[in-house]
């Protein structure tokens, strides 16, 4: 079984995926980490040099590789992975998808000192996050099996909610007493 997390930049996908994988003793995969290891540089540098189209192609390749790994896996994705129909289909068919939904205002607060995310650099980050949300929210919802409101909860709160949904849905066995 594969479990994937989607959402806007800063919604907690990487942190929650790491903790969820640890909780169940599963492998984890982060598409951004896979890409950076392949290109040998930070994504923001590649993005600036090669452009978004080249990055999106690498993102699809990384997603395919992660989904094809054997065994249970928790997958953290980049915020724009849902922009390609092929990626949405891969995610929806190859994993159980959780959309970590967060308001642009909360994300702007979380990311106010972030310099790693290429689409948020320069200018009004809140406006950019609102634009990204308007563009992507429907795509995240189309892809997701579950929507998790992740405004202010802690990583542990999100982890607990996701574990509860996995157990209630029969995707994992309930914990032993």
TIVO-2410 file (N, C-alpha, C; in nm, 3 decimals):
# residues 177
REC num residu      c1      c2      c3 atome chaine
REC   1      X   0.084  -0.118   0.000     N      A
REC   1      X   0.000   0.000   0.000    CA      A
REC   1      X   0.088   0.124   0.000     C      A
REC   2      X   0.048   0.221  -0.076     N      A
REC   2      X   0.117   0.350  -0.083    CA      A
REC   2      X   0.023   0.458  -0.032     C      A
REC   3      X   0.081   0.553   0.041     N      A
REC   3      X   0.006   0.667   0.093    CA      A
REC   3      X   0.078   0.792   0.049     C      A
REC   4      X   0.006   0.886  -0.009     N      A
REC   4      X   0.067   1.008  -0.062    CA      A
REC   4      X   0.004   1.131   0.002     C      A
REC   5      X   0.087   1.234   0.020     N      A
REC   5      X   0.042   1.361   0.074    CA      A
REC   5      X   0.059   1.468  -0.031     C      A
REC   6      X  -0.046   1.544  -0.056     N      A
REC   6      X  -0.042   1.655  -0.151    CA      A
REC   6      X  -0.089   1.781  -0.080     C      A
REC   7      X  -0.051   1.895  -0.133     N      A
REC   7      X  -0.094   2.022  -0.076    CA      A
REC   7      X   0.001   2.133  -0.117     C      A
REC   8      X  -0.035   2.254  -0.082     N      A
REC   8      X   0.046   2.371  -0.116    CA      A
REC   8      X   0.181   2.366  -0.045     C      A
REC   9      X   0.278   2.442  -0.095     N      A
REC   9      X   0.408   2.449  -0.027    CA      A
REC   9      X   0.390   2.494   0.119     C      A
REC  10      X   0.455   2.421   0.208     N      A
REC  10      X   0.449   2.456   0.349    CA      A
REC  10      X   0.335   2.395   0.426     C      A
REC  11      X   0.255   2.309   0.363     N      A
REC  11      X   0.139   2.250   0.431    CA      A
REC  11      X   0.178   2.137   0.526     C      A
REC  12      X   0.303   2.093   0.523     N      A
REC  12      X   0.350   1.991   0.616    CA      A
REC  12      X   0.369   1.854   0.557     C      A
REC  13      X   0.366   1.844   0.426     N      A
REC  13      X   0.372   1.713   0.360    CA      A
REC  13      X   0.498   1.634   0.399     C      A
REC  14      X   0.614   1.696   0.391     N      A
REC  14      X   0.739   1.624   0.420    CA      A
REC  14      X   0.747   1.581   0.566     C      A
REC  15      X   0.712   1.670   0.657     N      A
REC  15      X   0.718   1.637   0.800    CA      A
REC  15      X   0.620   1.527   0.836     C      A
REC  16      X   0.497   1.540   0.791     N      A
REC  16      X   0.395   1.441   0.823    CA      A
REC  16      X   0.431   1.306   0.760     C      A
REC  17      X   0.479   1.307   0.637     N      A
REC  17      X   0.517   1.181   0.570    CA      A
REC  17      X   0.628   1.110   0.647     C      A
REC  18      X   0.726   1.185   0.689     N      A
REC  18      X   0.839   1.127   0.763    CA      A
REC  18      X   0.789   1.061   0.892     C      A
REC  19      X   0.704   1.131   0.967     N      A
REC  19      X   0.653   1.077   1.093    CA      A
REC  19      X   0.556   0.962   1.072     C      A
REC  20      X   0.474   0.969   0.968     N      A
REC  20      X   0.382   0.861   0.938    CA      A
REC  20      X   0.459   0.733   0.903     C      A
REC  21      X   0.563   0.748   0.823     N      A
REC  21      X   0.646   0.632   0.787    CA      A
REC  21      X   0.713   0.573   0.911     C      A
REC  22      X   0.764   0.657   0.998     N      A
REC  22      X   0.826   0.609   1.122    CA      A
REC  22      X   0.724   0.538   1.209     C      A
REC  23      X   0.605   0.595   1.219     N      A
REC  23      X   0.499   0.539   1.304    CA      A
REC  23      X   0.466   0.394   1.264     C      A
REC  24      X   0.455   0.370   1.135     N      A
REC  24      X   0.418   0.236   1.087    CA      A
REC  24      X   0.538   0.150   1.049     C      A
REC  25      X   0.658   0.205   1.052     N      A
REC  25      X   0.777   0.129   1.013    CA      A
REC  25      X   0.785   0.106   0.863     C      A
REC  26      X   0.732   0.200   0.786     N      A
REC  26      X   0.732   0.191   0.641    CA      A
REC  26      X   0.844   0.276   0.583     C      A
REC  27      X   0.871   0.255   0.456     N      A
REC  27      X   0.965   0.340   0.383    CA      A
REC  27      X   0.895   0.473   0.352     C      A
REC  28      X   0.977   0.574   0.327     N      A
REC  28      X   0.921   0.702   0.284    CA      A
REC  28      X   0.998   0.750   0.162     C      A
REC  29      X   0.932   0.835   0.086     N      A
REC  29      X   0.991   0.891  -0.035    CA      A
REC  29      X   0.940   1.034  -0.048     C      A
REC  30      X   1.028   1.125  -0.078     N      A
REC  30      X   0.992   1.266  -0.098    CA      A
REC  30      X   1.035   1.301  -0.240     C      A
REC  31      X   0.940   1.336  -0.325     N      A
REC  31      X   0.975   1.361  -0.466    CA      A
REC  31      X   1.078   1.473  -0.480     C      A
REC  32      X   1.070   1.576  -0.396     N      A
REC  32      X   1.168   1.685  -0.405    CA      A
REC  32      X   1.308   1.636  -0.370     C      A
REC  33      X   1.320   1.550  -0.269     N      A
REC  33      X   1.450   1.494  -0.231    CA      A
REC  33      X   1.505   1.406  -0.342     C      A
REC  34      X   1.419   1.325  -0.403     N      A
REC  34      X   1.461   1.240  -0.516    CA      A
REC  34      X   1.514   1.326  -0.629     C      A
REC  35      X   1.443   1.432  -0.661     N      A
REC  35      X   1.485   1.521  -0.770    CA      A
REC  35      X   1.619   1.586  -0.738     C      A
REC  36      X   1.634   1.640  -0.618     N      A
REC  36      X   1.759   1.707  -0.582    CA      A
REC  36      X   1.877   1.610  -0.586     C      A
REC  37      X   1.855   1.485  -0.546     N      A
REC  37      X   1.966   1.389  -0.551    CA      A
REC  37      X   2.004   1.356  -0.695     C      A
REC  38      X   1.906   1.358  -0.784     N      A
REC  38      X   1.935   1.329  -0.926    CA      A
REC  38      X   2.004   1.444  -0.997     C      A
REC  39      X   1.965   1.567  -0.966     N      A
REC  39      X   2.020   1.682  -1.038    CA      A
REC  39      X   2.143   1.740  -0.970     C      A
REC  40      X   2.166   1.700  -0.845     N      A
REC  40      X   2.286   1.743  -0.775    CA      A
REC  40      X   2.287   1.891  -0.738     C      A
REC  41      X   2.169   1.948  -0.721     N      A
REC  41      X   2.160   2.089  -0.682    CA      A
REC  41      X   2.023   2.115  -0.622     C      A
REC  42      X   2.008   2.227  -0.551     N      A
REC  42      X   1.876   2.260  -0.499    CA      A
REC  42      X   1.776   2.283  -0.612     C      A
REC  43      X   1.651   2.248  -0.585     N      A
REC  43      X   1.546   2.265  -0.685    CA      A
REC  43      X   1.536   2.410  -0.730     C      A
REC  44      X   1.548   2.505  -0.639     N      A
REC  44      X   1.535   2.647  -0.676    CA      A
REC  44      X   1.640   2.687  -0.780     C      A
REC  45      X   1.762   2.629  -0.772     N      A
REC  45      X   1.867   2.660  -0.870    CA      A
REC  45      X   1.833   2.598  -1.006     C      A
REC  46      X   1.787   2.472  -1.004     N      A
REC  46      X   1.747   2.407  -1.128    CA      A
REC  46      X   1.630   2.481  -1.192     C      A
REC  47      X   1.533   2.517  -1.110     N      A
REC  47      X   1.415   2.588  -1.155    CA      A
REC  47      X   1.454   2.718  -1.225     C      A
REC  48      X   1.546   2.792  -1.164     N      A
REC  48      X   1.591   2.920  -1.220    CA      A
REC  48      X   1.668   2.899  -1.350     C      A
REC  49      X   1.746   2.794  -1.357     N      A
REC  49      X   1.830   2.770  -1.474    CA      A
REC  49      X   1.755   2.704  -1.589     C      A
REC  50      X   1.671   2.604  -1.558     N      A
REC  50      X   1.607   2.523  -1.663    CA      A
REC  50      X   1.460   2.555  -1.685     C      A
REC  51      X   1.396   2.616  -1.585     N      A
REC  51      X   1.256   2.652  -1.598    CA      A
REC  51      X   1.160   2.549  -1.540     C      A
REC  52      X   1.034   2.592  -1.529     N      A
REC  52      X   0.933   2.508  -1.466    CA      A
REC  52      X   0.901   2.383  -1.548     C      A
REC  53      X   0.896   2.394  -1.680     N      A
REC  53      X   0.860   2.278  -1.763    CA      A
REC  53      X   0.960   2.163  -1.744     C      A
REC  54      X   1.089   2.195  -1.742     N      A
REC  54      X   1.191   2.092  -1.721    CA      A
REC  54      X   1.178   2.031  -1.582     C      A
REC  55      X   1.148   2.115  -1.483     N      A
REC  55      X   1.130   2.065  -1.347    CA      A
REC  55      X   1.010   1.971  -1.340     C      A
REC  56      X   0.900   2.007  -1.403     N      A
REC  56      X   0.779   1.924  -1.396    CA      A
REC  56      X   0.802   1.787  -1.459     C      A
REC  57      X   0.886   1.780  -1.562     N      A
REC  57      X   0.920   1.650  -1.623    CA      A
REC  57      X   0.996   1.563  -1.523     C      A
REC  58      X   1.094   1.622  -1.453     N      A
REC  58      X   1.167   1.548  -1.351    CA      A
REC  58      X   1.074   1.503  -1.238     C      A
REC  59      X   0.980   1.588  -1.205     N      A
REC  59      X   0.885   1.557  -1.098    CA      A
REC  59      X   0.801   1.434  -1.134     C      A
REC  60      X   0.756   1.425  -1.258     N      A
REC  60      X   0.679   1.308  -1.302    CA      A
REC  60      X   0.763   1.182  -1.295     C      A
REC  61      X   0.887   1.191  -1.338     N      A
REC  61      X   0.977   1.074  -1.331    CA      A
REC  61      X   0.999   1.030  -1.187     C      A
REC  62      X   1.020   1.127  -1.097     N      A
REC  62      X   1.040   1.095  -0.955    CA      A
REC  62      X   0.915   1.029  -0.897     C      A
REC  63      X   0.798   1.080  -0.932     N      A
REC  63      X   0.672   1.022  -0.884    CA      A
REC  63      X   0.657   0.878  -0.932     C      A
REC  64      X   0.682   0.854  -1.059     N      A
REC  64      X   0.672   0.718  -1.113    CA      A
REC  64      X   0.765   0.624  -1.038     C      A
REC  65      X   0.888   0.668  -1.014     N      A
REC  65      X   0.985   0.584  -0.944    CA      A
REC  65      X   0.941   0.554  -0.801     C      A
REC  66      X   0.890   0.654  -0.732     N      A
REC  66      X   0.845   0.632  -0.594    CA      A
REC  66      X   0.725   0.538  -0.588     C      A
REC  67      X   0.628   0.559  -0.675     N      A
REC  67      X   0.507   0.476  -0.676    CA      A
REC  67      X   0.541   0.330  -0.707     C      A
REC  68      X   0.644   0.307  -0.788     N      A
REC  68      X   0.680   0.171  -0.829    CA      A
REC  68      X   0.765   0.096  -0.726     C      A
REC  69      X   0.809   0.165  -0.622     N      A
REC  69      X   0.889   0.096  -0.520    CA      A
REC  69      X   0.805  -0.012  -0.453     C      A
REC  70      X   0.867  -0.125  -0.423     N      A
REC  70      X   0.790  -0.232  -0.359    CA      A
REC  70      X   0.762  -0.201  -0.211     C      A
REC  71      X   0.655  -0.258  -0.162     N      A
REC  71      X   0.622  -0.248  -0.020    CA      A
REC  71      X   0.549  -0.121   0.018     C      A
REC  72      X   0.506  -0.116   0.144     N      A
REC  72      X   0.436   0.002   0.193    CA      A
REC  72      X   0.526   0.125   0.189     C      A
REC  73      X   0.466   0.239   0.156     N      A
REC  73      X   0.546   0.361   0.137    CA      A
REC  73      X   0.460   0.482   0.166     C      A
REC  74      X   0.520   0.582   0.230     N      A
REC  74      X   0.456   0.711   0.248    CA      A
REC  74      X   0.530   0.809   0.157     C      A
REC  75      X   0.454   0.879   0.075     N      A
REC  75      X   0.509   0.966  -0.027    CA      A
REC  75      X   0.473   1.111  -0.001     C      A
REC  76      X   0.575   1.196   0.010     N      A
REC  76      X   0.555   1.340   0.017    CA      A
REC  76      X   0.581   1.395  -0.122     C      A
REC  77      X   0.492   1.480  -0.170     N      A
REC  77      X   0.504   1.533  -0.306    CA      A
REC  77      X   0.531   1.682  -0.304     C      A
REC  78      X   0.581   1.732  -0.415     N      A
REC  78      X   0.596   1.876  -0.431    CA      A
REC  78      X   0.459   1.939  -0.449     C      A
REC  79      X   0.447   2.067  -0.414     N      A
REC  79      X   0.318   2.135  -0.417    CA      A
REC  79      X   0.252   2.140  -0.553     C      A
REC  80      X   0.331   2.139  -0.661     N      A
REC  80      X   0.275   2.151  -0.795    CA      A
REC  80      X   0.257   2.019  -0.868     C      A
REC  81      X   0.274   1.908  -0.799     N      A
REC  81      X   0.268   1.778  -0.866    CA      A
REC  81      X   0.134   1.753  -0.932     C      A
REC  82      X   0.027   1.814  -0.880     N      A
REC  82      X  -0.107   1.790  -0.935    CA      A
REC  82      X  -0.134   1.868  -1.063     C      A
REC  83      X  -0.041   1.950  -1.107     N      A
REC  83      X  -0.064   2.030  -1.227    CA      A
REC  83      X  -0.072   1.945  -1.353     C      A
REC  84      X  -0.008   1.830  -1.351     N      A
REC  84      X  -0.014   1.739  -1.465    CA      A
REC  84      X  -0.120   1.631  -1.442     C      A
REC  85      X  -0.206   1.613  -1.542     N      A
REC  85      X  -0.309   1.510  -1.532    CA      A
REC  85      X  -0.247   1.372  -1.511     C      A
REC  86      X  -0.135   1.346  -1.574     N      A
REC  86      X  -0.067   1.217  -1.560    CA      A
REC  86      X  -0.029   1.193  -1.413     C      A
REC  87      X   0.018   1.296  -1.345     N      A
REC  87      X   0.056   1.282  -1.205    CA      A
REC  87      X  -0.067   1.258  -1.116     C      A
REC  88      X  -0.174   1.330  -1.144     N      A
REC  88      X  -0.296   1.311  -1.065    CA      A
REC  88      X  -0.345   1.166  -1.078     C      A
REC  89      X  -0.340   1.114  -1.199     N      A
REC  89      X  -0.383   0.976  -1.223    CA      A
REC  89      X  -0.290   0.877  -1.154     C      A
REC  90      X  -0.160   0.898  -1.163     N      A
REC  90      X  -0.064   0.811  -1.095    CA      A
REC  90      X  -0.089   0.810  -0.944     C      A
REC  91      X  -0.109   0.926  -0.888     N      A
REC  91      X  -0.133   0.936  -0.744    CA      A
REC  91      X  -0.263   0.868  -0.706     C      A
REC  92      X  -0.368   0.899  -0.777     N      A
REC  92      X  -0.501   0.847  -0.742    CA      A
REC  92      X  -0.508   0.696  -0.756     C      A
REC  93      X  -0.447   0.642  -0.862     N      A
REC  93      X  -0.452   0.497  -0.886    CA      A
REC  93      X  -0.346   0.419  -0.808     C      A
REC  94      X  -0.232   0.484  -0.780     N      A
REC  94      X  -0.122   0.411  -0.718    CA      A
REC  94      X  -0.106   0.430  -0.569     C      A
REC  95      X  -0.193   0.512  -0.508     N      A
REC  95      X  -0.179   0.538  -0.365    CA      A
REC  95      X  -0.311   0.588  -0.307     C      A
REC  96      X  -0.315   0.591  -0.176     N      A
REC  96      X  -0.424   0.655  -0.104    CA      A
REC  96      X  -0.376   0.797  -0.075     C      A
REC  97      X  -0.448   0.897  -0.124     N      A
REC  97      X  -0.398   1.035  -0.123    CA      A
REC  97      X  -0.469   1.119  -0.016     C      A
REC  98      X  -0.388   1.188   0.063     N      A
REC  98      X  -0.435   1.284   0.163    CA      A
REC  98      X  -0.396   1.424   0.118     C      A
REC  99      X  -0.492   1.512   0.111     N      A
REC  99      X  -0.468   1.654   0.078    CA      A
REC  99      X  -0.458   1.729   0.209     C      A
REC 100      X  -0.340   1.781   0.241     N      A
REC 100      X  -0.321   1.863   0.360    CA      A
REC 100      X  -0.358   2.006   0.323     C      A
REC 101      X  -0.480   2.042   0.351     N      A
REC 101      X  -0.534   2.173   0.311    CA      A
REC 101      X  -0.506   2.277   0.418     C      A
REC 102      X  -0.444   2.386   0.376     N      A
REC 102      X  -0.408   2.495   0.465    CA      A
REC 102      X  -0.440   2.627   0.396     C      A
REC 103      X  -0.484   2.727   0.470     N      A
REC 103      X  -0.515   2.855   0.408    CA      A
REC 103      X  -0.388   2.926   0.363     C      A
REC 104      X  -0.398   3.006   0.259     N      A
REC 104      X  -0.282   3.084   0.215    CA      A
REC 104      X  -0.227   3.175   0.325     C      A
REC 105      X  -0.316   3.228   0.408     N      A
REC 105      X  -0.272   3.315   0.517    CA      A
REC 105      X  -0.185   3.240   0.618     C      A
REC 106      X  -0.226   3.120   0.653     N      A
REC 106      X  -0.146   3.039   0.746    CA      A
REC 106      X  -0.013   3.000   0.682     C      A
REC 107      X  -0.016   2.965   0.554     N      A
REC 107      X   0.108   2.928   0.485    CA      A
REC 107      X   0.204   3.046   0.477     C      A
REC 108      X   0.151   3.164   0.450     N      A
REC 108      X   0.237   3.284   0.444    CA      A
REC 108      X   0.304   3.306   0.579     C      A
REC 109      X   0.232   3.283   0.688     N      A
REC 109      X   0.289   3.296   0.821    CA      A
REC 109      X   0.401   3.194   0.841     C      A
REC 110      X   0.375   3.067   0.803     N      A
REC 110      X   0.475   2.961   0.820    CA      A
REC 110      X   0.599   2.984   0.734     C      A
REC 111      X   0.579   3.037   0.614     N      A
REC 111      X   0.688   3.045   0.516    CA      A
REC 111      X   0.752   3.184   0.506     C      A
REC 112      X   0.724   3.272   0.599     N      A
REC 112      X   0.770   3.410   0.586    CA      A
REC 112      X   0.922   3.423   0.574     C      A
REC 113      X   0.998   3.326   0.626     N      A
REC 113      X   1.144   3.332   0.617    CA      A
REC 113      X   1.203   3.227   0.525     C      A
REC 114      X   1.119   3.162   0.446     N      A
REC 114      X   1.163   3.053   0.359    CA      A
REC 114      X   1.227   3.109   0.232     C      A
REC 115      X   1.341   3.053   0.195     N      A
REC 115      X   1.407   3.097   0.071    CA      A
REC 115      X   1.427   2.981  -0.027     C      A
REC 116      X   1.369   2.864   0.003     N      A
REC 116      X   1.391   2.746  -0.080    CA      A
REC 116      X   1.286   2.725  -0.188     C      A
REC 117      X   1.170   2.782  -0.175     N      A
REC 117      X   1.059   2.750  -0.265    CA      A
REC 117      X   1.056   2.850  -0.381     C      A
REC 118      X   1.088   2.804  -0.502     N      A
REC 118      X   1.106   2.895  -0.615    CA      A
REC 118      X   0.983   2.977  -0.652     C      A
REC 119      X   0.865   2.919  -0.640     N      A
REC 119      X   0.746   2.993  -0.683    CA      A
REC 119      X   0.705   3.102  -0.583     C      A
REC 120      X   0.768   3.105  -0.466     N      A
REC 120      X   0.730   3.203  -0.365    CA      A
REC 120      X   0.834   3.314  -0.348     C      A
REC 121      X   0.938   3.312  -0.429     N      A
REC 121      X   1.046   3.409  -0.413    CA      A
REC 121      X   1.012   3.541  -0.480     C      A
REC 122      X   1.051   3.649  -0.414     N      A
REC 122      X   1.031   3.783  -0.470    CA      A
REC 122      X   0.886   3.825  -0.471     C      A
REC 123      X   0.857   3.940  -0.416     N      A
REC 123      X   0.721   3.992  -0.421    CA      A
REC 123      X   0.636   3.949  -0.304     C      A
REC 124      X   0.508   3.959  -0.323     N      A
REC 124      X   0.409   3.935  -0.220    CA      A
REC 124      X   0.377   3.785  -0.209     C      A
REC 125      X   0.434   3.718  -0.109     N      A
REC 125      X   0.417   3.573  -0.093    CA      A
REC 125      X   0.270   3.537  -0.068     C      A
REC 126      X   0.200   3.619   0.009     N      A
REC 126      X   0.059   3.589   0.036    CA      A
REC 126      X  -0.023   3.592  -0.092     C      A
REC 127      X   0.000   3.690  -0.176     N      A
REC 127      X  -0.072   3.697  -0.304    CA      A
REC 127      X  -0.040   3.574  -0.388     C      A
REC 128      X   0.089   3.536  -0.392     N      A
REC 128      X   0.129   3.418  -0.469    CA      A
REC 128      X   0.063   3.291  -0.415     C      A
REC 129      X   0.057   3.280  -0.282     N      A
REC 129      X  -0.007   3.162  -0.222    CA      A
REC 129      X  -0.156   3.160  -0.251     C      A
REC 130      X  -0.219   3.276  -0.250     N      A
REC 130      X  -0.361   3.282  -0.285    CA      A
REC 130      X  -0.382   3.240  -0.430     C      A
REC 131      X  -0.293   3.285  -0.519     N      A
REC 131      X  -0.303   3.247  -0.660    CA      A
REC 131      X  -0.282   3.096  -0.677     C      A
REC 132      X  -0.181   3.041  -0.608     N      A
REC 132      X  -0.155   2.897  -0.615    CA      A
REC 132      X  -0.275   2.819  -0.563     C      A
REC 133      X  -0.333   2.866  -0.452     N      A
REC 133      X  -0.449   2.798  -0.395    CA      A
REC 133      X  -0.566   2.800  -0.493     C      A
REC 134      X  -0.591   2.915  -0.555     N      A
REC 134      X  -0.701   2.926  -0.651    CA      A
REC 134      X  -0.678   2.831  -0.769     C      A
REC 135      X  -0.554   2.818  -0.811     N      A
REC 135      X  -0.520   2.733  -0.925    CA      A
REC 135      X  -0.524   2.584  -0.889     C      A
REC 136      X  -0.482   2.549  -0.768     N      A
REC 136      X  -0.457   2.408  -0.736    CA      A
REC 136      X  -0.559   2.340  -0.645     C      A
REC 137      X  -0.636   2.415  -0.568     N      A
REC 137      X  -0.726   2.352  -0.470    CA      A
REC 137      X  -0.816   2.247  -0.535     C      A
REC 138      X  -0.876   2.280  -0.646     N      A
REC 138      X  -0.963   2.184  -0.715    CA      A
REC 138      X  -0.887   2.061  -0.763     C      A
REC 139      X  -0.763   2.079  -0.804     N      A
REC 139      X  -0.682   1.966  -0.850    CA      A
REC 139      X  -0.643   1.876  -0.733     C      A
REC 140      X  -0.610   1.937  -0.618     N      A
REC 140      X  -0.581   1.858  -0.499    CA      A
REC 140      X  -0.704   1.776  -0.460     C      A
REC 141      X  -0.820   1.841  -0.460     N      A
REC 141      X  -0.944   1.773  -0.421    CA      A
REC 141      X  -0.978   1.660  -0.518     C      A
REC 142      X  -0.954   1.683  -0.647     N      A
REC 142      X  -0.980   1.582  -0.749    CA      A
REC 142      X  -0.890   1.460  -0.728     C      A
REC 143      X  -0.770   1.482  -0.679     N      A
REC 143      X  -0.671   1.376  -0.662    CA      A
REC 143      X  -0.689   1.301  -0.530     C      A
REC 144      X  -0.732   1.372  -0.427     N      A
REC 144      X  -0.733   1.317  -0.290    CA      A
REC 144      X  -0.848   1.221  -0.263     C      A
REC 145      X  -0.817   1.124  -0.180     N      A
REC 145      X  -0.919   1.038  -0.122    CA      A
REC 145      X  -0.971   1.098   0.008     C      A
REC 146      X  -0.884   1.174   0.077     N      A
REC 146      X  -0.918   1.240   0.203    CA      A
REC 146      X  -0.866   1.383   0.200     C      A
REC 147      X  -0.942   1.476   0.257     N      A
REC 147      X  -0.898   1.614   0.275    CA      A
REC 147      X  -0.878   1.635   0.425     C      A
REC 148      X  -0.758   1.680   0.461     N      A
REC 148      X  -0.722   1.704   0.600    CA      A
REC 148      X  -0.703   1.853   0.619     C      A
REC 149      X  -0.784   1.915   0.702     N      A
REC 149      X  -0.765   2.057   0.732    CA      A
REC 149      X  -0.643   2.069   0.823     C      A
REC 150      X  -0.538   2.131   0.771     N      A
REC 150      X  -0.412   2.133   0.845    CA      A
REC 150      X  -0.369   2.274   0.883     C      A
REC 151      X  -0.463   2.359   0.911     N      A
REC 151      X  -0.433   2.498   0.945    CA      A
REC 151      X  -0.333   2.516   1.056     C      A
REC 152      X  -0.372   2.488   1.178     N      A
REC 152      X  -0.284   2.511   1.292    CA      A
REC 152      X  -0.250   2.386   1.372     C      A
REC 153      X  -0.296   2.268   1.336     N      A
REC 153      X  -0.261   2.151   1.416    CA      A
REC 153      X  -0.110   2.124   1.411     C      A
REC 154      X  -0.064   2.054   1.511     N      A
REC 154      X   0.076   2.012   1.512    CA      A
REC 154      X   0.093   1.895   1.416     C      A
REC 155      X   0.217   1.864   1.386     N      A
REC 155      X   0.246   1.744   1.305    CA      A
REC 155      X   0.185   1.623   1.372     C      A
REC 156      X   0.194   1.616   1.505     N      A
REC 156      X   0.139   1.500   1.578    CA      A
REC 156      X  -0.013   1.495   1.566     C      A
REC 157      X  -0.078   1.611   1.565     N      A
REC 157      X  -0.222   1.613   1.548    CA      A
REC 157      X  -0.263   1.563   1.410     C      A
REC 158      X  -0.190   1.605   1.309     N      A
REC 158      X  -0.217   1.557   1.173    CA      A
REC 158      X  -0.190   1.408   1.161     C      A
REC 159      X  -0.079   1.365   1.219     N      A
REC 159      X  -0.043   1.223   1.217    CA      A
REC 159      X  -0.154   1.140   1.282     C      A
REC 160      X  -0.203   1.184   1.396     N      A
REC 160      X  -0.310   1.111   1.466    CA      A
REC 160      X  -0.436   1.103   1.378     C      A
REC 161      X  -0.474   1.215   1.315     N      A
REC 161      X  -0.593   1.216   1.231    CA      A
REC 161      X  -0.578   1.120   1.113     C      A
REC 162      X  -0.462   1.123   1.048     N      A
REC 162      X  -0.439   1.035   0.932    CA      A
REC 162      X  -0.438   0.889   0.976     C      A
REC 163      X  -0.372   0.858   1.087     N      A
REC 163      X  -0.371   0.720   1.137    CA      A
REC 163      X  -0.512   0.671   1.167     C      A
REC 164      X  -0.591   0.758   1.226     N      A
REC 164      X  -0.729   0.723   1.257    CA      A
REC 164      X  -0.807   0.691   1.129     C      A
REC 165      X  -0.790   0.773   1.024     N      A
REC 165      X  -0.859   0.748   0.898    CA      A
REC 165      X  -0.811   0.618   0.833     C      A
REC 166      X  -0.683   0.592   0.841     N      A
REC 166      X  -0.629   0.467   0.785    CA      A
REC 166      X  -0.687   0.345   0.858     C      A
REC 167      X  -0.695   0.354   0.989     N      A
REC 167      X  -0.749   0.243   1.067    CA      A
REC 167      X  -0.899   0.227   1.045     C      A
REC 168      X  -0.975   0.338   1.048     N      A
REC 168      X  -1.120   0.330   1.028    CA      A
REC 168      X  -1.155   0.281   0.888     C      A
REC 169      X  -1.071   0.318   0.789     N      A
REC 169      X  -1.095   0.275   0.652    CA      A
REC 169      X  -1.048   0.133   0.624     C      A
REC 170      X  -0.987   0.068   0.722     N      A
REC 170      X  -0.939  -0.068   0.704    CA      A
REC 170      X  -0.812  -0.077   0.621     C      A
REC 171      X  -0.740   0.035   0.606     N      A
REC 171      X  -0.617   0.036   0.527    CA      A
REC 171      X  -0.498  -0.017   0.605     C      A
REC 172      X  -0.505  -0.008   0.736     N      A
REC 172      X  -0.401  -0.061   0.826    CA      A
REC 172      X  -0.474  -0.124   0.944     C      A
REC 173      X  -0.410  -0.223   1.008     N      A
REC 173      X  -0.475  -0.280   1.126    CA      A
REC 173      X  -0.470  -0.182   1.242     C      A
REC 174      X  -0.571  -0.187   1.330     N      A
REC 174      X  -0.567  -0.101   1.447    CA      A
REC 174      X  -0.451  -0.141   1.537     C      A
REC 175      X  -0.403  -0.048   1.619     N      A
REC 175      X  -0.291  -0.080   1.707    CA      A
REC 175      X  -0.330  -0.188   1.807     C      A
REC 176      X  -0.232  -0.266   1.844     N      A
REC 176      X  -0.256  -0.370   1.946    CA      A
REC 176      X  -0.256  -0.306   2.084     C      A
REC 177      X  -0.340  -0.359   2.174     N      A
REC 177      X  -0.346  -0.303   2.311    CA      A
REC 177      X  -0.217  -0.324   2.387     C      A
***
